[in-house]
């Protein structure tokens, strides 16, 4: 088991691809609630974050009433 597999469980559960999960973990974002710490622009600029990953995160965030930092 890699170091990423030990801490990207929440991202795996929502179906994110490996590059997106790695980008989030590298940015010290380990769970959906951590996304309120960054802006959408910052998320978009993370290497490995694609359009489908961002779309999936937005849906999950909306369901949990979490918003990006402005």
C-alpha positions as CSV (number, residue, x, y, z in Angstrom):
1,X,0.0,0.0,0.0
2,X,1.4,3.4,-1.0
3,X,1.4,6.4,1.3
4,X,-1.3,7.9,-0.9
5,X,-3.6,4.9,-0.5
6,X,-3.4,5.3,3.3
7,X,-4.8,8.9,3.2
8,X,-6.9,9.3,0.0
9,X,-9.7,7.0,1.1
10,X,-12.4,9.8,1.0
11,X,-11.3,10.7,-2.5
12,X,-11.4,7.1,-3.6
13,X,-14.9,6.7,-2.2
14,X,-16.3,9.5,-4.4
15,X,-14.6,8.0,-7.5
16,X,-11.8,10.4,-8.2
17,X,-9.0,9.2,-10.6
18,X,-5.5,8.7,-9.2
19,X,-4.0,12.0,-10.6
20,X,-6.8,14.0,-8.9
21,X,-6.4,12.2,-5.6
22,X,-2.7,12.7,-5.7
23,X,-3.1,16.4,-6.4
24,X,-5.5,16.8,-3.5
25,X,-3.3,14.9,-1.0
26,X,-0.2,16.8,-2.2
27,X,-2.1,20.0,-1.4
28,X,-2.9,18.7,2.1
29,X,-6.6,18.3,1.2
30,X,-7.7,15.0,2.7
31,X,-11.4,15.3,2.9
32,X,-14.3,17.2,1.2
33,X,-14.6,19.7,4.1
34,X,-10.9,20.7,3.4
35,X,-12.0,22.1,0.1
36,X,-13.4,25.2,1.8
37,X,-9.8,26.2,2.5
38,X,-9.1,26.9,-1.2
39,X,-10.7,28.8,-4.1
40,X,-12.0,27.1,-7.2
41,X,-9.1,28.8,-9.2
42,X,-6.6,27.2,-6.8
43,X,-8.2,23.8,-7.2
44,X,-8.3,24.1,-11.0
45,X,-4.6,25.0,-11.0
46,X,-3.6,21.8,-9.1
47,X,-1.6,19.5,-11.5
48,X,-3.8,16.5,-12.0
49,X,-7.2,18.1,-11.5
50,X,-9.3,17.6,-14.6
51,X,-12.7,18.8,-15.6
52,X,-14.5,15.6,-14.5
53,X,-12.8,15.5,-11.1
54,X,-13.7,19.2,-10.5
55,X,-17.3,18.5,-11.6
56,X,-17.6,15.5,-9.3
57,X,-16.1,17.5,-6.3
58,X,-18.6,20.3,-6.9
59,X,-21.5,17.9,-6.8
60,X,-20.3,16.3,-3.6
61,X,-19.6,19.8,-2.1
62,X,-23.1,21.0,-3.0
63,X,-24.6,17.9,-1.3
64,X,-22.7,18.7,1.9
65,X,-23.4,22.5,1.6
66,X,-19.6,23.3,1.4
67,X,-18.3,26.1,-0.7
68,X,-14.9,27.2,-2.0
69,X,-13.0,30.0,-0.4
70,X,-13.6,33.3,-2.3
